[in-house]
Amino acid sequence: MKAEVELLDCPACTHLVSSMAPACPQCGHPMNSGSRSVTTIQGTSKSIKAVKLLALVIIFGGLYKGVTEAESSYFALALSGLALYIIAVFAKWWFHD
């Protein structure tokens, strides 16, 4: 079921505005929202995404070097990357800005 979109006159400036718009793009006057609901999308900061990416590089790099060179120190590096990734996931949940 799709809502029909129509053009309405803004009561403040008479600019044509979509019936789906929450406000007039010309003057900012709020339009009648009727039964529409507003959805807020929360973003994740770039620094947390960068930490998650770094953690993944550490995990896969440690696993690759651990398998190809058969050294357990690289597996420890992969585990530390996993710990960093878990911390970043927790930070994303905690701060969710």
N, C-alpha and C positions, 0 to 999 in steps of 0.2 A: 504494500500500500504506500504509494508515493504521495507526498503533500504537493499540492499545486502551488506553483510559484507565480506570483503576479506582481506588477509594479504598482506601487501606491505613492500618492503625493505626501511628502513630508509636511506635517502641520506647521512647522516653523519656517521653512524656506521654500516650500513647494517643489523641491527637487524630487525626481522620481527615484524611489527606493524599493528594493526587492522586499517582498513580504517575509522573507526568511532572515533579513538583516535585523540585528538587535537595535541598531541605531542608524541614523542618517549619516552616510559617509561625508556629506557636504558640511553639515553644521553640528553633527553629533547628538542631535535631539533623539531621545529614546523612542523607539517605535513600539507599538503594542505587541508584546511578546506572546500574548494569548496562552496557549497550553504548552508552548515549547519549553524544553528544559535546557539548562546550560550545563555543559560538560567541561570540567577543568582537567587539563592534561598537565601532569607534573613531569618536569624534565630531570634528568640526572646530570650532575655537573661533569664537565669535561675532565677534571682532574681524577675523579673516581673511575671514569672510563679508561683513562690513560693508565691508572694503576692496575686495573683488570687486564688490560692488554699486556702490560709489562709482566704481570704474573703468568699469563698464558705463555709468553715467550720463554720465561724462566722454566716453566713446567716442561714444555715440549723440547726446549734446548737441553735441559738436564736429562730427560728421558732418552733423547737421541744420542747424546754423548755417552750416557751410561750404558746403552745397549751396544754402541759401536766400539767403545773402548773398554767395556767390561770393568768399570770402576764404580765402586759403591759411593764415592764422594759426589758423583754427578746425580745419583738417585737422591741423596740428601738435599742437593740443590733443587731438584724437582719437588721434593716435599716442602721445602721452604717456599717455593713458588705457589704451591697449593695452599699453604697457610696464608700467604699474602692475598691470594684470590678470595679465600673465605673471608678475610678481613674486609676486602673491598666490597664484597656482596653485602656484608653486614653494614658497612658504612653507607651503601646505597639505600638500604632499607631504613637506616637510622635517620639520615639527613634528608633524603628524597626531596630535594629542592627543585 
